Amino acid sequence: MNNAFRIREFIRYKLKAQSEYKIHSPFAYDFYTKVVISKQKLPECLLEVEKIRKECLRLPEKIAVTDLGTGAGIKPAERKIQDIMRRYSNSKKDAFLLYRMVKYLKPSQILELGTSLGISTMYLSMADKQIPVTTIEACTQTAELARKNFEKLSLPVNLILGDLNQILIPTLKKTGVPELVFFDGNHTKEATLQYFDACLQFINERSVFVFDDIYWSPGMKEAWEIIISHPEVKTSIDLYRLGIVFFDKKIAKQHFVLKY
């Protein structure tokens, strides 16, 4: 991760980010005001997820990590559970936004690419346990810890173990149209675009893609710029940490950089 790059891009984002008063699209205005900047307090059910986060942050035990993402071949084979939670799990702010998105959009199915210890997965599933959630994770021991976390809250999550490069298309063919996809599996330009193109084959007009860490690196920024310029993407929202794209053809193509 290039810290200087991220700091520079964050400054640019802060200078460009606008408030709801600059949004002239009724759809984007409603989504932004009712979901992104909602004043909703964290529901009690999510306090249980945050309790699991705190428990993991206290675990010094190490597990063997299979890293197929940006750190492959660089990061150590063993990592402390507390470090995995601290470095690779979504913040409460971002995870709560995913929860509110599910509540607002009511997708028929949810697909998450990259489970880690399952914090964001639990937020997605807690929003509506009737909505099927499928999450894919490459690391066996990380996936096992996530599975135990899901069991603590009796969440009906379908956790699939495997390399996204090999199992994403077969998973999509089996699960069908994913109306909400959270991309958090591999923070490289090539992988992000590959997964985007794969999921694009299965969308409908209600589908929404959420990308984590769109300014993780110059490559991720390039991937984000390619994605928002794609003809299938109609509305895109840049929140710096997260990028959100919509495919409803009834909406004129627009891009927003908004305060978050």
Secondary structure by P-SEA (a helix, b strand, c coil): ccaaaaaaaaaaaaaccccccccccaaaaaaaaacccccccccccaaaaaaaaaaaaaccbbbbbbccccccccccccccaaaaaacccccaaaaaaaaaaaaaccccbbbbccccccaaaaaaaaacccbbbbbbbccaaaaaaaaaaaaaaccccccccccccccaaaaaaaaccccbbbccccccaaaaaaaaaaaaacccccbbbbbccccccaaaaaaaaaaaacccccbbbbcccbbbbbccccccbbbbbccc
